[in-house]
Amino acid sequence: MSSEFWDALSEICALEQISRNDLLSIIDKHKDKSGLTNTARVFILAYYKNLCHRLPKGIVSPSVENIYKVMEGIGKR
């Protein structure tokens, strides 16, 4: 996995107060035939998607500018 995925996994571990090894063990137990790496990527995406859906309405104003800000951040890595 790329460093961005490892960073995201570390952030999730900190938020959930779980070690990376323990989280990866849980993900490993639920992996499908696509393997651990792909299942971990899907988990990270699903985790953050779930967080976004739990945000109160109005916290983030819909705007194409939000997309550009994310893309600018990706370019700086």
Contact map, one row per residue, 1 for C-alpha under 8 A:
11101100000000000000000000000000000010000000000000000000000000000000000000000
11111100000000000000000000000000000000000000000000000000000000000000000000000
11111110000000000000000000000000000000000000000000000000000000000000000000000
01111111000000000000000000000000000000000000000000000000000000000000000000000
11111111100000000000000000000000000000001001000000000000000000000000000000000
11111111110000000000000000000000000000000000000000000000000000000000000000000
00111111111000000000000000000000000000000000000000000000000000000000000000000
00011111111100000000000000000000000000000001000000000000000000000000000000000
00001111111110000001000000000000000000000001000000000000000000000000000000000
00000111111111000001000000000000000000000000000000000000000000000000000000000
00000011111111100000000000000000000000000000000000000000000000000000000000000
00000001111111110000000000000000000000000000000000000000000000000000000000000
00000000111111111111001000000000000000000000000000000000000000000000000000000
00000000011111111110000000000000000000000000000000000000000000000000000000000
00000000001111111000000000000000000000000000000000000000000000000000000000000
00000000000111111100000000000000000000000000000000000000000000000000000000000
00000000000011111110000000000000000000000000000000000000000000000000000000000
00000000000011011111011000000000000000000000000000000000000000000000000000000
00000000000011001111111000000000000000000000000000000000000000000000000000000
00000000110010000111111100000000000000000000000000000000000000000000000000000
00000000000000000011111110000000000000000000000000000000000000000000000000000
00000000000000000111111111000000000000000000000000000000000000000000000000000
00000000000010000111111111100000000000000000000000000000000000000000000000000
00000000000000000001111111110000000000010000000000000000000000000000000000000
00000000000000000000111111111000000000000000000000000000000000000000000000000
00000000000000000000011111111100000000000000000000000000000000000000000000000
00000000000000000000001111111110000100110010000000000000000000000000000000000
00000000000000000000000111111110000100100000000000000000000000000000000000000
00000000000000000000000011111110000000000000000000000000000000000000000000000
00000000000000000000000001111111000000000000000000000000000000000000000000000
00000000000000000000000000111111111100100000000000000000000000000000000000000
00000000000000000000000000000111111100100000000000000000000000000000000000000
00000000000000000000000000000011111000000000000000000000000000000000000000000
00000000000000000000000000000011111101100000000000000000000000000000000000000
00000000000000000000000000000011111111100000000000000000000000000000000000000
00000000000000000000000000110011011111110000000000000000000000000000000000000
10000000000000000000000000000000001111111000000000000000000000000000000000000
00000000000000000000000000000000011111111100000000000000000000000000000000000
00000000000000000000000000110011011111111110000000000000000000000000000000000
00000000000000000000000100100000000111111111000000000000000000000000000000000
00001000000000000000000000000000000011111111100000000000000000000000000000000
00000000000000000000000000000000000001111111110000000000000000000000000000000
00000000000000000000000000100000000000111111111000000000000000000000000000000
00001001100000000000000000000000000000011111111100000000000000000000000000000
00000000000000000000000000000000000000001111111110000000000000000000000000000
00000000000000000000000000000000000000000111111111000000000000000000000000000
00000000000000000000000000000000000000000011111111100000000000000000000000000
00000000000000000000000000000000000000000001111111110000000000000000000000000
00000000000000000000000000000000000000000000111111111000000000000000000000000
00000000000000000000000000000000000000000000011111111100000000000000000000000
00000000000000000000000000000000000000000000001111111110000000000000000000000
00000000000000000000000000000000000000000000000111111110000000000000000000000
00000000000000000000000000000000000000000000000011111110000000000000000000000
00000000000000000000000000000000000000000000000001111111000000000000000000000
00000000000000000000000000000000000000000000000000111111101000000000000000000
00000000000000000000000000000000000000000000000000000111111000000000000000000
00000000000000000000000000000000000000000000000000000011111100000000000000000
00000000000000000000000000000000000000000000000000000001111110000000000000000
00000000000000000000000000000000000000000000000000000011111110000000000000000
00000000000000000000000000000000000000000000000000000000111111000000000000000
00000000000000000000000000000000000000000000000000000000011111100000000000000
00000000000000000000000000000000000000000000000000000000000111110100000000000
00000000000000000000000000000000000000000000000000000000000011111110000000000
00000000000000000000000000000000000000000000000000000000000001111111000000000
00000000000000000000000000000000000000000000000000000000000000111111100000000
00000000000000000000000000000000000000000000000000000000000001111111110000000
00000000000000000000000000000000000000000000000000000000000000111111111000000
00000000000000000000000000000000000000000000000000000000000000011111111100000
00000000000000000000000000000000000000000000000000000000000000001111111110000
00000000000000000000000000000000000000000000000000000000000000000111111111000
00000000000000000000000000000000000000000000000000000000000000000011111111100
00000000000000000000000000000000000000000000000000000000000000000001111111110
00000000000000000000000000000000000000000000000000000000000000000000111111111
00000000000000000000000000000000000000000000000000000000000000000000011111111
00000000000000000000000000000000000000000000000000000000000000000000001111111
00000000000000000000000000000000000000000000000000000000000000000000000111111
00000000000000000000000000000000000000000000000000000000000000000000000011111
